[in-house]
Amino acid sequence: MNLKNIATACLMTALSAGALPAMAQDKSASKTYAYGTHLDIEKVLSLTEDSGQTCGLVNAQITYLDSMGEQRALTYLKQAANCNNEGG
């Protein structure tokens, strides 16, 4: 191997290593639900919501696997879980 090939290999390795965190960040990025959004949910991994003491709308997030096995996240609005404890 000559110096040019070694330098090229090192550059490609460095660029690949820099791309990994960017790809991981894209996988964890959450989309926001809008009416009519196509949902391709094969398996739910987690359901979370913002915590709060009042009853009302809160941001919630579902993390799931789609039919291709890719992990996805979706943010949406929902009624707070503590509203279910109130009478009426």
PDB file of N, CA, C and O in Angstrom:
ATOM      1  N   MET A   1       0.845  -1.191   0.000  1.00  0.00           N
ATOM      2  CA  MET A   1       0.000   0.000   0.000  1.00  0.00           C
ATOM      3  C   MET A   1       0.881   1.242   0.000  1.00  0.00           C
ATOM      4  O   MET A   1       1.883   1.307   0.712  1.00  0.00           O
ATOM      5  N   ASN A   2       0.509   2.187  -0.777  1.00  0.00           N
ATOM      6  CA  ASN A   2       1.275   3.419  -0.766  1.00  0.00           C
ATOM      7  C   ASN A   2       0.621   4.444   0.153  1.00  0.00           C
ATOM      8  O   ASN A   2      -0.471   4.219   0.676  1.00  0.00           O
ATOM      9  N   LEU A   3       1.281   5.538   0.336  1.00  0.00           N
ATOM     10  CA  LEU A   3       0.812   6.576   1.261  1.00  0.00           C
ATOM     11  C   LEU A   3      -0.556   7.130   0.865  1.00  0.00           C
ATOM     12  O   LEU A   3      -1.365   7.452   1.735  1.00  0.00           O
ATOM     13  N   LYS A   4      -0.822   7.242  -0.428  1.00  0.00           N
ATOM     14  CA  LYS A   4      -2.102   7.768  -0.893  1.00  0.00           C
ATOM     15  C   LYS A   4      -3.250   6.825  -0.487  1.00  0.00           C
ATOM     16  O   LYS A   4      -4.298   7.286  -0.037  1.00  0.00           O
ATOM     17  N   ASN A   5      -3.052   5.519  -0.645  1.00  0.00           N
ATOM     18  CA  ASN A   5      -4.083   4.555  -0.268  1.00  0.00           C
ATOM     19  C   ASN A   5      -4.334   4.567   1.236  1.00  0.00           C
ATOM     20  O   ASN A   5      -5.479   4.471   1.678  1.00  0.00           O
ATOM     21  N   ILE A   6      -3.266   4.682   2.022  1.00  0.00           N
ATOM     22  CA  ILE A   6      -3.403   4.723   3.485  1.00  0.00           C
ATOM     23  C   ILE A   6      -4.163   5.977   3.902  1.00  0.00           C
ATOM     24  O   ILE A   6      -5.055   5.912   4.748  1.00  0.00           O
ATOM     25  N   ALA A   7      -3.814   7.113   3.315  1.00  0.00           N
ATOM     26  CA  ALA A   7      -4.498   8.367   3.641  1.00  0.00           C
ATOM     27  C   ALA A   7      -5.982   8.296   3.269  1.00  0.00           C
ATOM     28  O   ALA A   7      -6.837   8.778   4.011  1.00  0.00           O
ATOM     29  N   THR A   8      -6.280   7.693   2.118  1.00  0.00           N
ATOM     30  CA  THR A   8      -7.671   7.550   1.686  1.00  0.00           C
ATOM     31  C   THR A   8      -8.440   6.657   2.649  1.00  0.00           C
ATOM     32  O   THR A   8      -9.574   6.961   3.017  1.00  0.00           O
ATOM     33  N   ALA A   9      -7.815   5.548   3.057  1.00  0.00           N
ATOM     34  CA  ALA A   9      -8.465   4.630   3.994  1.00  0.00           C
ATOM     35  C   ALA A   9      -8.726   5.322   5.332  1.00  0.00           C
ATOM     36  O   ALA A   9      -9.800   5.153   5.910  1.00  0.00           O
ATOM     37  N   CYS A  10      -7.767   6.092   5.827  1.00  0.00           N
ATOM     38  CA  CYS A  10      -7.952   6.819   7.091  1.00  0.00           C
ATOM     39  C   CYS A  10      -9.064   7.853   6.977  1.00  0.00           C
ATOM     40  O   CYS A  10      -9.864   8.009   7.900  1.00  0.00           O
ATOM     41  N   LEU A  11      -9.120   8.557   5.856  1.00  0.00           N
ATOM     42  CA  LEU A  11     -10.160   9.558   5.650  1.00  0.00           C
ATOM     43  C   LEU A  11     -11.543   8.907   5.610  1.00  0.00           C
ATOM     44  O   LEU A  11     -12.489   9.425   6.203  1.00  0.00           O
ATOM     45  N   MET A  12     -11.663   7.784   4.919  1.00  0.00           N
ATOM     46  CA  MET A  12     -12.949   7.089   4.838  1.00  0.00           C
ATOM     47  C   MET A  12     -13.381   6.586   6.218  1.00  0.00           C
ATOM     48  O   MET A  12     -14.561   6.650   6.564  1.00  0.00           O
ATOM     49  N   THR A  13     -12.430   6.090   6.999  1.00  0.00           N
ATOM     50  CA  THR A  13     -12.737   5.619   8.352  1.00  0.00           C
ATOM     51  C   THR A  13     -13.216   6.776   9.221  1.00  0.00           C
ATOM     52  O   THR A  13     -14.198   6.646   9.952  1.00  0.00           O
ATOM     53  N   ALA A  14     -12.521   7.903   9.141  1.00  0.00           N
ATOM     54  CA  ALA A  14     -12.903   9.076   9.941  1.00  0.00           C
ATOM     55  C   ALA A  14     -14.282   9.590   9.538  1.00  0.00           C
ATOM     56  O   ALA A  14     -15.085   9.946  10.401  1.00  0.00           O
ATOM     57  N   LEU A  15     -14.564   9.632   8.246  1.00  0.00           N
ATOM     58  CA  LEU A  15     -15.873  10.099   7.786  1.00  0.00           C
ATOM     59  C   LEU A  15     -16.977   9.141   8.214  1.00  0.00           C
ATOM     60  O   LEU A  15     -18.061   9.577   8.600  1.00  0.00           O
ATOM     61  N   SER A  16     -16.709   7.847   8.148  1.00  0.00           N
ATOM     62  CA  SER A  16     -17.704   6.863   8.571  1.00  0.00           C
ATOM     63  C   SER A  16     -17.992   6.976  10.056  1.00  0.00           C
ATOM     64  O   SER A  16     -19.150   6.904  10.469  1.00  0.00           O
ATOM     65  N   ALA A  17     -16.967   7.149  10.859  1.00  0.00           N
ATOM     66  CA  ALA A  17     -17.148   7.271  12.312  1.00  0.00           C
ATOM     67  C   ALA A  17     -17.937   8.528  12.653  1.00  0.00           C
ATOM     68  O   ALA A  17     -18.720   8.520  13.602  1.00  0.00           O
ATOM     69  N   GLY A  18     -17.750   9.594  11.907  1.00  0.00           N
ATOM     70  CA  GLY A  18     -18.493  10.825  12.144  1.00  0.00           C
ATOM     71  C   GLY A  18     -19.951  10.703  11.732  1.00  0.00           C
ATOM     72  O   GLY A  18     -20.809  11.398  12.276  1.00  0.00           O
ATOM     73  N   ALA A  19     -20.236   9.839  10.790  1.00  0.00           N
ATOM     74  CA  ALA A  19     -21.611   9.679  10.311  1.00  0.00           C
ATOM     75  C   ALA A  19     -22.455   8.844  11.266  1.00  0.00           C
ATOM     76  O   ALA A  19     -23.677   8.993  11.281  1.00  0.00           O
ATOM     77  N   LEU A  20     -21.844   7.972  12.062  1.00  0.00           N
ATOM     78  CA  LEU A  20     -22.600   7.107  12.966  1.00  0.00           C
ATOM     79  C   LEU A  20     -23.445   7.871  13.974  1.00  0.00           C
ATOM     80  O   LEU A  20     -24.624   7.550  14.123  1.00  0.00           O
ATOM     81  N   PRO A  21     -22.905   8.867  14.676  1.00  0.00           N
ATOM     82  CA  PRO A  21     -23.763   9.609  15.608  1.00  0.00           C
ATOM     83  C   PRO A  21     -24.901  10.332  14.900  1.00  0.00           C
ATOM     84  O   PRO A  21     -26.000  10.429  15.446  1.00  0.00           O
ATOM     85  N   ALA A  22     -24.660  10.835  13.705  1.00  0.00           N
ATOM     86  CA  ALA A  22     -25.718  11.521  12.962  1.00  0.00           C
ATOM     87  C   ALA A  22     -26.820  10.547  12.583  1.00  0.00           C
ATOM     88  O   ALA A  22     -27.999  10.895  12.645  1.00  0.00           O
ATOM     89  N   MET A  23     -26.454   9.324  12.189  1.00  0.00           N
ATOM     90  CA  MET A  23     -27.465   8.329  11.845  1.00  0.00           C
ATOM     91  C   MET A  23     -28.243   7.917  13.083  1.00  0.00           C
ATOM     92  O   MET A  23     -29.458   7.730  13.012  1.00  0.00           O
ATOM     93  N   ALA A  24     -27.566   7.771  14.215  1.00  0.00           N
ATOM     94  CA  ALA A  24     -28.247   7.394  15.452  1.00  0.00           C
ATOM     95  C   ALA A  24     -29.206   8.490  15.883  1.00  0.00           C
ATOM     96  O   ALA A  24     -30.289   8.198  16.391  1.00  0.00           O
ATOM     97  N   GLN A  25     -28.828   9.744  15.689  1.00  0.00           N
ATOM     98  CA  GLN A  25     -29.689  10.853  16.066  1.00  0.00           C
ATOM     99  C   GLN A  25     -30.953  10.851  15.206  1.00  0.00           C
ATOM    100  O   GLN A  25     -32.043  11.117  15.711  1.00  0.00           O
ATOM    101  N   ASP A  26     -30.815  10.553  13.907  1.00  0.00           N
ATOM    102  CA  ASP A  26     -31.980  10.512  13.034  1.00  0.00           C
ATOM    103  C   ASP A  26     -32.951   9.424  13.459  1.00  0.00           C
ATOM    104  O   ASP A  26     -34.164   9.618  13.372  1.00  0.00           O
ATOM    105  N   LYS A  27     -32.445   8.275  13.920  1.00  0.00           N
ATOM    106  CA  LYS A  27     -33.325   7.185  14.329  1.00  0.00           C
ATOM    107  C   LYS A  27     -34.131   7.557  15.555  1.00  0.00           C
ATOM    108  O   LYS A  27     -35.276   7.128  15.698  1.00  0.00           O
ATOM    109  N   SER A  28     -33.540   8.360  16.456  1.00  0.00           N
ATOM    110  CA  SER A  28     -34.243   8.692  17.687  1.00  0.00           C
ATOM    111  C   SER A  28     -35.118   9.937  17.537  1.00  0.00           C
ATOM    112  O   SER A  28     -35.886  10.263  18.442  1.00  0.00           O
ATOM    113  N   ALA A  29     -35.010  10.629  16.410  1.00  0.00           N
ATOM    114  CA  ALA A  29     -35.823  11.821  16.195  1.00  0.00           C
ATOM    115  C   ALA A  29     -37.295  11.429  16.126  1.00  0.00           C
ATOM    116  O   ALA A  29     -37.664  10.441  15.492  1.00  0.00           O
ATOM    117  N   SER A  30     -38.106  12.210  16.778  1.00  0.00           N
ATOM    118  CA  SER A  30     -39.530  11.916  16.849  1.00  0.00           C
ATOM    119  C   SER A  30     -40.296  12.762  15.836  1.00  0.00           C
ATOM    120  O   SER A  30     -40.041  13.957  15.688  1.00  0.00           O
ATOM    121  N   LYS A  31     -41.233  12.128  15.145  1.00  0.00           N
ATOM    122  CA  LYS A  31     -42.150  12.856  14.273  1.00  0.00           C
ATOM    123  C   LYS A  31     -43.337  13.307  15.117  1.00  0.00           C
ATOM    124  O   LYS A  31     -43.613  12.732  16.169  1.00  0.00           O
ATOM    125  N   THR A  32     -44.030  14.329  14.653  1.00  0.00           N
ATOM    126  CA  THR A  32     -45.230  14.799  15.330  1.00  0.00           C
ATOM    127  C   THR A  32     -46.449  14.306  14.562  1.00  0.00           C
ATOM    128  O   THR A  32     -46.531  14.456  13.343  1.00  0.00           O
ATOM    129  N   TYR A  33     -47.389  13.719  15.285  1.00  0.00           N
ATOM    130  CA  TYR A  33     -48.599  13.194  14.668  1.00  0.00           C
ATOM    131  C   TYR A  33     -49.482  14.328  14.163  1.00  0.00           C
ATOM    132  O   TYR A  33     -49.652  15.349  14.830  1.00  0.00           O
ATOM    133  N   ALA A  34     -50.028  14.132  12.994  1.00  0.00           N
ATOM    134  CA  ALA A  34     -51.045  15.022  12.433  1.00  0.00           C
ATOM    135  C   ALA A  34     -52.172  14.135  11.935  1.00  0.00           C
ATOM    136  O   ALA A  34     -51.943  12.992  11.541  1.00  0.00           O
ATOM    137  N   TYR A  35     -53.378  14.657  11.954  1.00  0.00           N
ATOM    138  CA  TYR A  35     -54.528  13.894  11.510  1.00  0.00           C
ATOM    139  C   TYR A  35     -54.255  13.330  10.126  1.00  0.00           C
ATOM    140  O   TYR A  35     -53.866  14.062   9.215  1.00  0.00           O
ATOM    141  N   GLY A  36     -54.460  12.032   9.969  1.00  0.00           N
ATOM    142  CA  GLY A  36     -54.247  11.380   8.692  1.00  0.00           C
ATOM    143  C   GLY A  36     -52.863  10.775   8.529  1.00  0.00           C
ATOM    144  O   GLY A  36     -52.586  10.152   7.504  1.00  0.00           O
ATOM    145  N   THR A  37     -51.984  10.942   9.514  1.00  0.00           N
ATOM    146  CA  THR A  37     -50.650  10.349   9.436  1.00  0.00           C
ATOM    147  C   THR A  37     -50.765   8.832   9.340  1.00  0.00           C
ATOM    148  O   THR A  37     -51.460   8.207  10.142  1.00  0.00           O
ATOM    149  N   HIS A  38     -50.088   8.244   8.364  1.00  0.00           N
ATOM    150  CA  HIS A  38     -50.086   6.780   8.221  1.00  0.00           C
ATOM    151  C   HIS A  38     -49.235   6.183   9.338  1.00  0.00           C
ATOM    152  O   HIS A  38     -48.070   6.547   9.498  1.00  0.00           O
ATOM    153  N   LEU A  39     -49.813   5.275  10.102  1.00  0.00           N
ATOM    154  CA  LEU A  39     -49.101   4.633  11.201  1.00  0.00           C
ATOM    155  C   LEU A  39     -48.778   3.192  10.816  1.00  0.00           C
ATOM    156  O   LEU A  39     -49.675   2.409  10.504  1.00  0.00           O
ATOM    157  N   ASP A  40     -47.507   2.852  10.839  1.00  0.00           N
ATOM    158  CA  ASP A  40     -47.030   1.506  10.521  1.00  0.00           C
ATOM    159  C   ASP A  40     -46.403   0.945  11.797  1.00  0.00           C
ATOM    160  O   ASP A  40     -45.180   0.908  11.929  1.00  0.00           O
ATOM    161  N   ILE A  41     -47.239   0.512  12.729  1.00  0.00           N
ATOM    162  CA  ILE A  41     -46.767   0.061  14.040  1.00  0.00           C
ATOM    163  C   ILE A  41     -46.873  -1.460  14.110  1.00  0.00           C
ATOM    164  O   ILE A  41     -47.964  -2.027  14.069  1.00  0.00           O
ATOM    165  N   GLU A  42     -45.720  -2.099  14.218  1.00  0.00           N
ATOM    166  CA  GLU A  42     -45.676  -3.556  14.362  1.00  0.00           C
ATOM    167  C   GLU A  42     -45.633  -3.943  15.838  1.00  0.00           C
ATOM    168  O   GLU A  42     -46.304  -4.886  16.258  1.00  0.00           O
ATOM    169  N   LYS A  43     -44.825  -3.196  16.639  1.00  0.00           N
ATOM    170  CA  LYS A  43     -44.685  -3.517  18.058  1.00  0.00           C
ATOM    171  C   LYS A  43     -44.402  -2.231  18.841  1.00  0.00           C
ATOM    172  O   LYS A  43     -43.490  -1.478  18.500  1.00  0.00           O
ATOM    173  N   VAL A  44     -45.181  -1.989  19.882  1.00  0.00           N
ATOM    174  CA  VAL A  44     -44.976  -0.813  20.739  1.00  0.00           C
ATOM    175  C   VAL A  44     -43.876  -1.131  21.742  1.00  0.00           C
ATOM    176  O   VAL A  44     -43.918  -2.154  22.424  1.00  0.00           O
ATOM    177  N   LEU A  45     -42.887  -0.237  21.822  1.00  0.00           N
ATOM    178  CA  LEU A  45     -41.788  -0.412  22.767  1.00  0.00           C
ATOM    179  C   LEU A  45     -42.027   0.365  24.053  1.00  0.00           C
ATOM    180  O   LEU A  45     -41.725  -0.128  25.140  1.00  0.00           O
ATOM    181  N   SER A  46     -42.572   1.584  23.938  1.00  0.00           N
ATOM    182  CA  SER A  46     -42.856   2.373  25.137  1.00  0.00           C
ATOM    183  C   SER A  46     -43.872   3.466  24.838  1.00  0.00           C
ATOM    184  O   SER A  46     -44.002   3.934  23.707  1.00  0.00           O
ATOM    185  N   LEU A  47     -44.587   3.858  25.889  1.00  0.00           N
ATOM    186  CA  LEU A  47     -45.520   4.984  25.861  1.00  0.00           C
ATOM    187  C   LEU A  47     -45.152   5.884  27.029  1.00  0.00           C
ATOM    188  O   LEU A  47     -45.087   5.426  28.170  1.00  0.00           O
ATOM    189  N   THR A  48     -44.911   7.156  26.756  1.00  0.00           N
ATOM    190  CA  THR A  48     -44.571   8.105  27.817  1.00  0.00           C
ATOM    191  C   THR A  48     -45.379   9.377  27.621  1.00  0.00           C
ATOM    192  O   THR A  48     -45.888   9.641  26.532  1.00  0.00           O
ATOM    193  N   GLU A  49     -45.490  10.161  28.685  1.00  0.00           N
ATOM    194  CA  GLU A  49     -46.139  11.467  28.583  1.00  0.00           C
ATOM    195  C   GLU A  49     -45.460  12.434  29.532  1.00  0.00           C
ATOM    196  O   GLU A  49     -44.833  12.028  30.511  1.00  0.00           O
ATOM    197  N   ASP A  50     -45.592  13.735  29.230  1.00  0.00           N
ATOM    198  CA  ASP A  50     -45.058  14.765  30.119  1.00  0.00           C
ATOM    199  C   ASP A  50     -45.757  14.659  31.459  1.00  0.00           C
ATOM    200  O   ASP A  50     -46.959  14.404  31.529  1.00  0.00           O
ATOM    201  N   SER A  51     -44.998  14.856  32.513  1.00  0.00           N
ATOM    202  CA  SER A  51     -45.609  14.786  33.839  1.00  0.00           C
ATOM    203  C   SER A  51     -46.160  16.151  34.225  1.00  0.00           C
ATOM    204  O   SER A  51     -45.646  17.189  33.808  1.00  0.00           O
ATOM    205  N   GLY A  52     -47.191  16.127  35.011  1.00  0.00           N
ATOM    206  CA  GLY A  52     -47.818  17.356  35.474  1.00  0.00           C
ATOM    207  C   GLY A  52     -48.876  17.040  36.500  1.00  0.00           C
ATOM    208  O   GLY A  52     -49.342  15.904  36.591  1.00  0.00           O
ATOM    209  N   GLN A  53     -49.252  18.016  37.256  1.00  0.00           N
ATOM    210  CA  GLN A  53     -50.223  17.817  38.320  1.00  0.00           C
ATOM    211  C   GLN A  53     -51.642  18.157  37.902  1.00  0.00           C
ATOM    212  O   GLN A  53     -52.593  17.867  38.628  1.00  0.00           O
ATOM    213  N   THR A  54     -51.789  18.770  36.734  1.00  0.00           N
ATOM    214  CA  THR A  54     -53.124  19.196  36.331  1.00  0.00           C
ATOM    215  C   THR A  54     -53.689  18.273  35.258  1.00  0.00           C
ATOM    216  O   THR A  54     -52.961  17.613  34.517  1.00  0.00           O
ATOM    217  N   CYS A  55     -55.008  18.256  35.208  1.00  0.00           N
ATOM    218  CA  CYS A  55     -55.708  17.492  34.188  1.00  0.00           C
ATOM    219  C   CYS A  55     -55.791  18.360  32.937  1.00  0.00           C
ATOM    220  O   CYS A  55     -56.106  19.547  33.023  1.00  0.00           O
ATOM    221  N   GLY A  56     -55.512  17.779  31.791  1.00  0.00           N
ATOM    222  CA  GLY A  56     -55.586  18.518  30.535  1.00  0.00           C
ATOM    223  C   GLY A  56     -54.762  17.826  29.475  1.00  0.00           C
ATOM    224  O   GLY A  56     -54.375  16.669  29.639  1.00  0.00           O
ATOM    225  N   LEU A  57     -54.490  18.527  28.390  1.00  0.00           N
ATOM    226  CA  LEU A  57     -53.700  17.958  27.313  1.00  0.00           C
ATOM    227  C   LEU A  57     -52.219  18.002  27.646  1.00  0.00           C
ATOM    228  O   LEU A  57     -51.711  18.996  28.165  1.00  0.00           O
ATOM    229  N   VAL A  58     -51.534  16.902  27.338  1.00  0.00           N
ATOM    230  CA  VAL A  58     -50.089  16.808  27.552  1.00  0.00           C
ATOM    231  C   VAL A  58     -49.457  16.211  26.303  1.00  0.00           C
ATOM    232  O   VAL A  58     -50.122  15.533  25.520  1.00  0.00           O
ATOM    233  N   ASN A  59     -48.171  16.471  26.127  1.00  0.00           N
ATOM    234  CA  ASN A  59     -47.424  15.827  25.054  1.00  0.00           C
ATOM    235  C   ASN A  59     -47.124  14.403  25.470  1.00  0.00           C
ATOM    236  O   ASN A  59     -46.727  14.156  26.609  1.00  0.00           O
ATOM    237  N   ALA A  60     -47.310  13.469  24.560  1.00  0.00           N
ATOM    238  CA  ALA A  60     -47.011  12.070  24.807  1.00  0.00           C
ATOM    239  C   ALA A  60     -46.166  11.560  23.646  1.00  0.00           C
ATOM    240  O   ALA A  60     -46.154  12.151  22.566  1.00  0.00           O
ATOM    241  N   GLN A  61     -45.459  10.456  23.881  1.00  0.00           N
ATOM    242  CA  GLN A  61     -44.629   9.882  22.838  1.00  0.00           C
ATOM    243  C   GLN A  61     -44.772   8.360  22.845  1.00  0.00           C
ATOM    244  O   GLN A  61     -44.772   7.724  23.899  1.00  0.00           O
ATOM    245  N   ILE A  62     -44.894   7.799  21.652  1.00  0.00           N
ATOM    246  CA  ILE A  62     -44.887   6.356  21.473  1.00  0.00           C
ATOM    247  C   ILE A  62     -43.606   6.004  20.723  1.00  0.00           C
ATOM    248  O   ILE A  62     -43.278   6.609  19.703  1.00  0.00           O
ATOM    249  N   THR A  63     -42.896   5.022  21.246  1.00  0.00           N
ATOM    250  CA  THR A  63     -41.717   4.486  20.573  1.00  0.00           C
ATOM    251  C   THR A  63     -42.089   3.084  20.125  1.00  0.00           C
ATOM    252  O   THR A  63     -42.601   2.291  20.915  1.00  0.00           O
ATOM    253  N   TYR A  64     -41.834   2.774  18.861  1.00  0.00           N
ATOM    254  CA  TYR A  64     -42.315   1.512  18.302  1.00  0.00           C
ATOM    255  C   TYR A  64     -41.397   1.004  17.193  1.00  0.00           C
ATOM    256  O   TYR A  64     -40.519   1.718  16.708  1.00  0.00           O
ATOM    257  N   LEU A  65     -41.627  -0.246  16.808  1.00  0.00           N
ATOM    258  CA  LEU A  65     -40.967  -0.826  15.647  1.00  0.00           C
ATOM    259  C   LEU A  65     -41.980  -0.853  14.516  1.00  0.00           C
ATOM    260  O   LEU A  65     -43.136  -1.225  14.716  1.00  0.00           O
ATOM    261  N   ASP A  66     -41.539  -0.454  13.315  1.00  0.00           N
ATOM    262  CA  ASP A  66     -42.437  -0.519  12.167  1.00  0.00           C
ATOM    263  C   ASP A  66     -42.359  -1.916  11.537  1.00  0.00           C
ATOM    264  O   ASP A  66     -41.642  -2.778  12.045  1.00  0.00           O
ATOM    265  N   SER A  67     -43.075  -2.143  10.457  1.00  0.00           N
ATOM    266  CA  SER A  67     -43.130  -3.464   9.841  1.00  0.00           C
ATOM    267  C   SER A  67     -41.792  -3.901   9.248  1.00  0.00           C
ATOM    268  O   SER A  67     -41.611  -5.079   8.939  1.00  0.00           O
ATOM    269  N   MET A  68     -40.857  -2.973   9.087  1.00  0.00           N
ATOM    270  CA  MET A  68     -39.520  -3.308   8.586  1.00  0.00           C
ATOM    271  C   MET A  68     -38.522  -3.509   9.729  1.00  0.00           C
ATOM    272  O   MET A  68     -37.343  -3.776   9.494  1.00  0.00           O
ATOM    273  N   GLY A  69     -39.005  -3.377  10.973  1.00  0.00           N
ATOM    274  CA  GLY A  69     -38.130  -3.560  12.135  1.00  0.00           C
ATOM    275  C   GLY A  69     -37.360  -2.319  12.535  1.00  0.00           C
ATOM    276  O   GLY A  69     -36.492  -2.386  13.406  1.00  0.00           O
ATOM    277  N   GLU A  70     -37.660  -1.180  11.915  1.00  0.00           N
ATOM    278  CA  GLU A  70     -36.988   0.083  12.238  1.00  0.00           C
ATOM    279  C   GLU A  70     -37.644   0.708  13.460  1.00  0.00           C
ATOM    280  O   GLU A  70     -38.870   0.720  13.573  1.00  0.00           O
ATOM    281  N   GLN A  71     -36.829   1.229  14.375  1.00  0.00           N
ATOM    282  CA  GLN A  71     -37.381   1.901  15.550  1.00  0.00           C
ATOM    283  C   GLN A  71     -37.799   3.310  15.166  1.00  0.00           C
ATOM    284  O   GLN A  71     -37.043   4.034  14.519  1.00  0.00           O
ATOM    285  N   ARG A  72     -38.997   3.694  15.564  1.00  0.00           N
ATOM    286  CA  ARG A  72     -39.566   5.011  15.267  1.00  0.00           C
ATOM    287  C   ARG A  72     -40.134   5.605  16.544  1.00  0.00           C
ATOM    288  O   ARG A  72     -40.371   4.892  17.519  1.00  0.00           O
ATOM    289  N   ALA A  73     -40.348   6.904  16.536  1.00  0.00           N
ATOM    290  CA  ALA A  73     -40.979   7.598  17.656  1.00  0.00           C
ATOM    291  C   ALA A  73     -41.957   8.614  17.094  1.00  0.00           C
ATOM    292  O   ALA A  73     -41.706   9.235  16.061  1.00  0.00           O
ATOM    293  N   LEU A  74     -43.073   8.771  17.789  1.00  0.00           N
ATOM    294  CA  LEU A  74     -44.120   9.685  17.347  1.00  0.00           C
ATOM    295  C   LEU A  74     -44.617  10.463  18.561  1.00  0.00           C
ATOM    296  O   LEU A  74     -44.948   9.873  19.589  1.00  0.00           O
ATOM    297  N   THR A  75     -44.668  11.776  18.441  1.00  0.00           N
ATOM    298  CA  THR A  75     -45.153  12.640  19.510  1.00  0.00           C
ATOM    299  C   THR A  75     -46.578  13.064  19.166  1.00  0.00           C
ATOM    300  O   THR A  75     -46.893  13.349  18.011  1.00  0.00           O
ATOM    301  N   TYR A  76     -47.431  13.102  20.184  1.00  0.00           N
ATOM    302  CA  TYR A  76     -48.833  13.463  19.967  1.00  0.00           C
ATOM    303  C   TYR A  76     -49.395  14.081  21.238  1.00  0.00           C
ATOM    304  O   TYR A  76     -48.773  14.005  22.298  1.00  0.00           O
ATOM    305  N   LEU A  77     -50.577  14.697  21.134  1.00  0.00           N
ATOM    306  CA  LEU A  77     -51.264  15.264  22.297  1.00  0.00           C
ATOM    307  C   LEU A  77     -52.292  14.264  22.807  1.00  0.00           C
ATOM    308  O   LEU A  77     -52.951  13.581  22.023  1.00  0.00           O
ATOM    309  N   LYS A  78     -52.422  14.185  24.127  1.00  0.00           N
ATOM    310  CA  LYS A  78     -53.429  13.322  24.727  1.00  0.00           C
ATOM    311  C   LYS A  78     -53.866  13.909  26.054  1.00  0.00           C
ATOM    312  O   LYS A  78     -53.206  14.796  26.597  1.00  0.00           O
ATOM    313  N   GLN A  79     -54.979  13.414  26.575  1.00  0.00           N
ATOM    314  CA  GLN A  79     -55.447  13.840  27.886  1.00  0.00           C
ATOM    315  C   GLN A  79     -54.538  13.190  28.931  1.00  0.00           C
ATOM    316  O   GLN A  79     -54.221  12.005  28.831  1.00  0.00           O
ATOM    317  N   ALA A  80     -54.125  13.959  29.923  1.00  0.00           N
ATOM    318  CA  ALA A  80     -53.224  13.461  30.955  1.00  0.00           C
ATOM    319  C   ALA A  80     -53.793  12.243  31.666  1.00  0.00           C
ATOM    320  O   ALA A  80     -55.003  12.152  31.874  1.00  0.00           O
ATOM    321  N   ALA A  81     -52.944  11.328  32.032  1.00  0.00           N
ATOM    322  CA  ALA A  81     -53.376  10.086  32.701  1.00  0.00           C
ATOM    323  C   ALA A  81     -54.051  10.387  34.028  1.00  0.00           C
ATOM    324  O   ALA A  81     -54.965   9.666  34.428  1.00  0.00           O
ATOM    325  N   ASN A  82     -53.618  11.449  34.727  1.00  0.00           N
ATOM    326  CA  ASN A  82     -54.237  11.747  36.031  1.00  0.00           C
ATOM    327  C   ASN A  82     -55.666  12.266  35.889  1.00  0.00           C
ATOM    328  O   ASN A  82     -56.372  12.377  36.891  1.00  0.00           O
ATOM    329  N   CYS A  83     -56.117  12.590  34.663  1.00  0.00           N
ATOM    330  CA  CYS A  83     -57.509  12.993  34.448  1.00  0.00           C
ATOM    331  C   CYS A  83     -58.448  11.810  34.650  1.00  0.00           C
ATOM    332  O   CYS A  83     -59.614  11.988  35.002  1.00  0.00           O
ATOM    333  N   ASN A  84     -57.938  10.611  34.427  1.00  0.00           N
ATOM    334  CA  ASN A  84     -58.751   9.411  34.572  1.00  0.00           C
ATOM    335  C   ASN A  84     -59.151   9.162  36.029  1.00  0.00           C
ATOM    336  O   ASN A  84     -60.109   8.434  36.290  1.00  0.00           O
ATOM    337  N   ASN A  85     -58.430   9.758  36.974  1.00  0.00           N
ATOM    338  CA  ASN A  85     -58.701   9.554  38.392  1.00  0.00           C
ATOM    339  C   ASN A  85     -59.764  10.515  38.935  1.00  0.00           C
ATOM    340  O   ASN A  85     -60.270  10.336  40.043  1.00  0.00           O
ATOM    341  N   GLU A  86     -60.089  11.532  38.138  1.00  0.00           N
ATOM    342  CA  GLU A  86     -61.071  12.522  38.605  1.00  0.00           C
ATOM    343  C   GLU A  86     -62.475  12.066  38.271  1.00  0.00           C
ATOM    344  O   GLU A  86     -62.699  11.459  37.224  1.00  0.00           O
ATOM    345  N   GLY A  87     -63.397  12.344  39.125  1.00  0.00           N
ATOM    346  CA  GLY A  87     -64.798  11.975  38.879  1.00  0.00           C
ATOM    347  C   GLY A  87     -65.448  12.868  37.854  1.00  0.00           C
ATOM    348  O   GLY A  87     -65.015  14.001  37.645  1.00  0.00           O
ATOM    349  N   GLY A  88     -66.502  12.359  37.204  1.00  0.00           N
ATOM    350  CA  GLY A  88     -67.234  13.226  36.308  1.00  0.00           C
ATOM    351  C   GLY A  88     -67.378  12.757  34.979  1.00  0.00           C
ATOM    352  O   GLY A  88     -67.988  13.431  34.149  1.00  0.00           O
TER     353      GLY A  88
END
